[in-house]
Amino acid sequence: MSQERPIRMPLRSDWSTELCPVRRSLDVLGDPWVLLIVRDVLHGNGRFDGLRDNLGISEAVLSRRLRAMVEAGLLATTDYARDGRTRHRYVATEAAADLLPVLQQLAIWAEKHTSTPPGGGHMALIHETCGQETTRAETCSACGEPLHAEDMSWVKPWMDTSHRLQAAGG
């Protein structure tokens, strides 16, 4: 009696040459770790140890993602010295900074369509230029100005902090 083998679907397809721009974007951004890493780097957390600890990601997975994100042009590295060794800090490129409206829209969507866990609270997106909370991702709902990372703070009540974002290369 022959035993049938289960059909195995590839975990990942290469969509880099697809005509559809959504597929091409997902080829780069389709792994959830990618957007979380971009979020942290835009918040100024670009050191390997800081990313690992904040995200709760294994070193092997983080290493692979960072390498792929540098190759894809989302991140660049700058050197810094620590403990007598040269290490890399990751900074956002223009391509990563252009994801700010995507990240902010995800936050706005989640505030509207998901339940906030106990101890959470409303995360406010503050446009520092006018000092008001925005309810839109690309332009400020209060003053109408375009939103850029260096002009934004995310107020996170569960951390009792406000994080100012950084510009590309920051």
Helices and strands as residue ranges (DSSP letters): H 21-29, H 32-42, H 48-55, H 59-71, E 75-82, E 85-92, H 94-97, H 100-113, E 124-127, E 132-133, G 149-151, E 152-156, E 161-164
